[in-house]
Amino acid sequence: MSNNEILVIDDELQIQKLLQITLESHGYSVKQTLTGKEGLVAAAASSFQLIILDLGLPDEDGRKVLKKLREWYKNPIIILSIQNNEDDIISSLDNGANDYLVKPFRTGELLARIRSVLRGVAREENNPVLKHGKLEFDFSAHTVKKNNELIRLTATQYALLTLFAKNEGKVLTHQYILREIWGNDYIDQSQYLRVFIAQLRRKIEDDANHPEYIITESGIGYRFVAKEV
């Protein structure tokens, strides 16, 4: 993707200034809007690589703006908000946000999250082979290898691990994972999911007690991180 322009929808002028300085110093071009309406118009008028969206906008709830964007906008959206309760975070992620940072935030962390979600976009989903650190996924053969050695997985373990791999860098909520892998009847079975996560960690992590691939987002879900070799 050649376009490196990021749209910021946030009415806090200090945040706007901080983001502009931070992002432009790292090679991104920045377009800024102060309201939800302006943001939607700007997003429709140009092909942005990523959108940073505040939930507390002066004219419209940021959640509604997120839902409107997700009717057609396919690239990553990162929520940047002062609202930090789990319900707000889970709702945003379930409604299409790729990530969620709470204000005040560290610019280094924001940049890392941006790089992470953009890596996921850069990978073509029809690519039959996907590499994450020491892990190699061959979707045509339905196999996963670590250090070129085949990892034996059940059908459910494979489905769960590939769901993570295809969403590298994105926080997946408990409900989203349970619905995608087991169906709507299981969306309240978080304990069920934890059992499978523990099984996967024993198979793919160097140390299951200190995971580097499947990271727990407390109270929310999990994030799959591409560990550097």
N, C-alpha and C positions, 0 to 999 in steps of 0.2 A: 504494500500500500504506500503510494508515494506521498499522499497528502499527510501532513503532520500538524494540521490545525486542530486545536482544541477549543470547544465552546464552553464558556463558564457562565452558568446561570445562578447569580448570587447577588443580593442587594447590599451586602456589606462592603463598603468601599475599601476598607483596610484589607479585607480578604482578597478583593479583586486586585489590589495593588501587589500584595504578597504573591498571589498566584501568577500574575503577569511577569514579575521579576524572576520568580523561580522557574517557571516553564520556559520562558524565552531564553534564559541562560543555559537551558539544556536542549536547545534546538527546536522547541515547539513554537508554532505561531498561535496566538491567542485572540479569540473573539469574545468580548464580554457583553452580557446583557444583565439588566437589573430586575426584570420581572418575568413571570412565567410566560406571558403572552409574547413578549419580545424574544424570549428564548425559543419558543415554538416556531415563530416566524423565521428566526435566524437559522434554526436547524433545518427547516424546510428549504431554505434558499441556498444552502451550501452543503458540501459533503465533508462533514467533520469526522476526524479519526476517532474522537472520543468526546463525551460530554461530562462535565462536572456540574452536578446539580445540588442546590441547597433545597431543603424541605420547607424552610420558613420564608417563603416569598411574600411580598406585600400584596399581590393581587390574587394569588391562587395557591392552594395547598400544593406543595411540591410533589406529593403522592399522585395527585391528579395529573400534573404535568408529566410525571414518569409514565403513567398509564397511557397518556396521549402519545408520547414519544414512541412507546413500544408498539403502537399500532402499525408503525412503518419504519422506525429507525432501528437498524440492525447492529450498529457498532456499540462498543462498550459505553456504559453509563456508570459513573462513580458518584455516590451520594456523599456530600460533605455537609454535615449538619450538627447543630448543638444538641439535638435530640438524641439521647443515648440509651433509652430503655429498649429492652430486648424486643418488645412488640413492634416498635417502629423499625428496628433493624430487620427483623424477620419479614415484616410486611413489605419493606422496600426490596429486599432480595427476592422474595417470592413474586413480586410484580415486575421483575425484569432488571433490577440493578445488578451490576456485576460485582460491586464492592461498596463498602460503607465505612467512612472515616468520621470520627467524632471530633468536633472543634473543642478546644484548640488541638491542632495536629502538628506533627513533625514533618517538615517539608521532605526530608529524606525518605520517610515512610510513604508519603504520597507519591513521590517519584517511583519508588519501588513497586507500589501497587499499579501505577500506570504502565510501567514496563511489563509487569506480569500479565495484565489483561490484554495488552496489545500483542504479546507473544502468542496468546491463544488465538487471536484473530488472524495473525500472520500464517498460522498453520491451516492448510486446506483440509477440510474434514474428509475429502475423498482420497486423501493420501493414505495408502494402505499401511505405511510404516511410520510410526511416531516414536521419537526418542525423548526420554526425560531422564537426564543424568545416566545412571547405570541401567535404567529400565528401557526396554525396547518392546513396543506394541506392534504386532503384525495383525491388522484387522482382517485381512483376507484369510489368514491361516487360523485366526482366533487363538493366538498364542501371545504370551508375555515372557520375556527373558530378562534375567538380571546377570550382568557380566557375561552375556552370551550363553547362559545356562537357562534351560527351560524351567519356568515356575509352574508347578502343578496347581491348577485352580479348578474349583467346581464351577458350574455354569453361572451360579449366582455371584460367586466371588469375581469371576471374570467380568460379568455385566457391571458390577459395582465399581471395580477398578478402572474399567474403560470409561465409565461415566465420569470419574474423577479426571482421568487423563485428557479427555476431550474438553474438559472445563478447567484446565490448569490455571491457577491463579485466582479463580472465582470462588467466593464463599457459597457453598451449597447448603441450604438449610436442611434440618432433619426431615421436615415434612416433604420437601422437594425430592430428596433422595428416596425416601420411603415410597412416595407416590410413583416415581420413575421406575424403581426396581420391583416393588411388590404390589403396587396398586393402591387405590384410595382406601381400601379397607385396613391398610396398615399405617396410615399417616400419624397415628398416635403411639406407635410402637417403637419409641426411641431406644428402649433397652434392647430390642431385637436388633436394631442397627448397630449398637455398640458391640454386640457379640461378633458381628461380621467385620467390623472395623478392626477389632483385636486380632481376628484371624488373618486379615490382610497384612496388618503390621508385622506379624510374626513371619510372614512369607517374603515381604519386600524390603523391610527396614533392616539396617545393620544392627540397630538396637531398638527393639519394639517398645522399650520403656522410654526412649528418647527419640520419637519419630521425627524424620526429616522430610518425608514425602507427604504423609497424611497428617495435617495439622488440625488440632481441635480448636474451634472457635467457641469458647465457653458459652453454653446456653443457646447457641444459635445453630451450629452445624460443623462442617469441616471444609478445609481448603487443601487442595492438592498443589504442592509446590515442586517445581522442577529443580531438583538438587543438582548443582554443578559437579561435574566429574573432576 
